[in-house]
Amino acid sequence: MRRSRDAGEPLTIYLTIDEPNLLIELRRFGANLWHVEQMVGPRKASPSFGQRQALEQKLKDAGVRLIEASPAYAISNLDRAARSPKVGAAGDDDDLDDIQDDLGV
C-alpha cells in the first residue's frame, strides 16, 4: 500500500547519472515543481556550467518543472503554476516514478 503525499509536503530525491558520473539532489516545492539543490561528481566536484545547463534541460525535456533558487523567481513560478490548469497532472505518489520513467532510470 502506498502512502498518499500532500502536494505541499517537502520531498527530496536523488538521481544518479553514469555519464558524466553525477549525483543530483532534487527537492520538491509543489506539485511537479522541483529545485536542483545540488549536483556533485567524484570527489565532490561540481559539474561545469555547460554540463549543469544540459542536465537541467534534459530534466525539463522529460517534463520536470524546475524552479530557480532566486526567491522572487521561485515565487513567480509557484504563482504561475498555481494558476495553470492541472490537466494531465500526475498524482503525488507517482511523481518519483514518473521522473524516473521519463529519464529512463
Secondary structure, DSSP 8 states (H G I E B T S, - for coil): ------TTS-EEEEEEETTTTEEEEEEEEETTEEEEEEEE-GGG----HHHHHHHHHHHHHTT-EE--SSHHHHHHHHHHHHHS--TT---GGGHHHHHHHHHT-
